[in-house]
Structure formats: C-alpha cells, structure tokens
Amino acid sequence: GKFSKSRGVGVFGDMAKDTGIPADIWRFYLLYVRPEGQDSAFSWSDLMLKNNSELLNNLGNFINRAGMFVCKFFGGTVPNMVLMPEDKRLLARVTLELRQYHQLLEKVRWV
C-alpha cells in the first residue's frame, strides 16, 4: 500500500537496517527510483530487480570489460600513468568539484 508514516506503512530506516541489506544498496535504489514529479512506488521485487539487473549486472559487466581490455592490450598489467600538464589541470578541477559535491551532500537534511 501507499507509505504512511502515521499508519506505520512502509519501510523505514530502522526496518531497512534490520534487513541486513547494505546501506549502499539502499542508497543506489532510492536514488534510482527517486521521484521526478510524482510519488514513487516501492516493492521488494523491484528492489531486487534493480539491484541485480542495474547495479550488479551493469557494474559487473563494466569491471569485466575493463579487466579484459587491460589483459588484451597491456598484458594484464595497468601501465604507469604519465600525466601531462592538461591532465593535472583536469584532475585538480575534478577534485575541486567532487569536494564541493561532497560538502553539499553533507548539508542535506531529510524532512
């Protein structure tokens, strides 16, 4: 049914914790189904489906492809990286953006 805090219908923080499902899986799922302009619906089967198909399969496929690429083109060893000045500038900019993003996430207050 429709979640209702006052009626105790839904999955709440303490209940989610008691499931033993790691917090990162909950984070992934909640961000994946976040509402854009309407309410979102929760179901245990959808949580399982999204975790298995979107997170595990896609992430696993990406990691497998990256490993195969390294084996095929670099003899199974990631080569040492030589950063050019433009690479260093890009890394500095990305680091700054990530720090700002993290600071903004830390300021989020759930209502």
Secondary structure, DSSP 8 states (H G I E B T S, - for coil): ---BTTTTBS--HHHHHHTT--HHHHHHHHHHT--SSS-----HHHHHHIIIIIIIIHHHHHHHHHHHHHHHHHTTS-------HHHHHHHHHHHHHHHHHHHHHHT----
